Amino acid sequence: MPHDAHDDTLVLAVRDALAGVLDPEIRRPITELGMVRSVEVDGGRAVVGIDLTTTGCPLKDTLTRDVTAAASGVDGVDSVTVEMGVMTAEQRAALRTLLRGTDAEPTIPFAQPGSLTKVFAIASGKGGVGKSSVTANLAVAMAADGLRVGVVDADIYGFSIPRMLGVTRQPTRVDDMLLPPVEHGVKVVSIGMFVPPGQPVVWRGPMLHRALQQFLADVFWGDLDVLLLDLPPGTGDIAISVAQLLPGSQIVVVTTPQAAAAEVAERAGSVAVQTRQHVVGVVENMSWLEQPDGSRLHVFGEGGGEQVAQSLTRIVGSDVPLLAQVPLDVRLREAGDGGTPVVLAEPDAPASRALREVARALTTRPRGLAGLSLGLTPAGR
């Protein structure tokens, strides 16, 4: 059968088109990741061979659809068949080296001196103040503004981020590297992805520290603009581990207007003095319930957020502003339970507007120089 130069041209055109297909988890072109095994064209019929990172890749259907669409868009291609295979051990090793930039042991990228990722730990003194809701909404609001965002659900015992962000699957494992699921443009990792439904996590301090370390080092986060950590309430092991593993992280304290909640929130924020972290601000949640006549019912009292902000300003010795007051809203709870945070589900709700303001206030803050290498060397005498 004579060799067809036109088919060779189509092969090149299909390969060019595939460069526009991104791996859904890694968010880089599949051609760059070495996933395109082969491209053959015969009389307008294209057969594309794709090597998946693992046999049970949960995004096989997505990749098949995207590859088919890209190849079908090439003039002269009449039909597309996608043949899925699996990477060899050598290919996976090469992929890990490509992504990490080294074949050395994994490190925490956000703890490196040159990291430009803003890291915010969302803390509270006690549970039930809506800290996870705030975290989930800030994450999707930042992603909607075009930022690359990751969330670590560091509340190991009381994890709820997967439900709030609608994440239903585990990270994909590439040997010792994990590729985090992406929902609403946000990369997410939680212990909840590895625990059977209804099963509690019964761990002590060292295991909590190791789990957090793995979430930060073994997960391929890529180049993030912002990393949010949903901390457990209080001032326990995880809060200390975050300070050790991510010394450049900044703290956002969430409280309700209630005096009892505010007093406990102050303790969570004042830990920053001992750990030398920066407290970036306070979010008062459940501030009031809007009544049909336009008045406000202060279900949990008033002034807690302002009290915490003033107290922390005095304790840490620098300005700690009250970033926002987020009103009580049934839609915020419903949206969280449904897996689409309220800033996306009901963007005009007062709670959504307040949370978007916080997201923008945090991301437009200039990053401090603390911990950054300036590349300076002392002059000789």
Buried (B, 14 or more C-beta within 10 A) or exposed (E): EEEEEEBEEBBEBBBEBBEEBBBBBBBBBBBEBBBBBEBBBEEEEBBBBBBBBBEEBBBBEEBBEBBBEBBBEBEBBEEBEBEBBBBEEEBBBBBBEBBBEEEEEBEBBBBEEEBEBBBBBBBBBBBEBBBBBBBBBBBBBBBBBEBBBBBBBBBBBBBBBBBBBBBEEBBBEBEEBBBBBBBBBBBBBBBBBEEEEEEEBEBEEEEBBEBBBBBBBBBBBBEBBBBBBBBBBBBBBBBBBBBEBBBBBBBBBBBBBBEEBBBBBBBBBBBBEEBEBBBBBBBBBBBBBBEEEEEEEBEBBBBBBBBBBBBBBEBBEEEBEBBBBBBBBEBBBEBBEEBBBBBBBBEEBBBBBBBBBBBBBBBEEEEEEEBEEEEEEEEEE
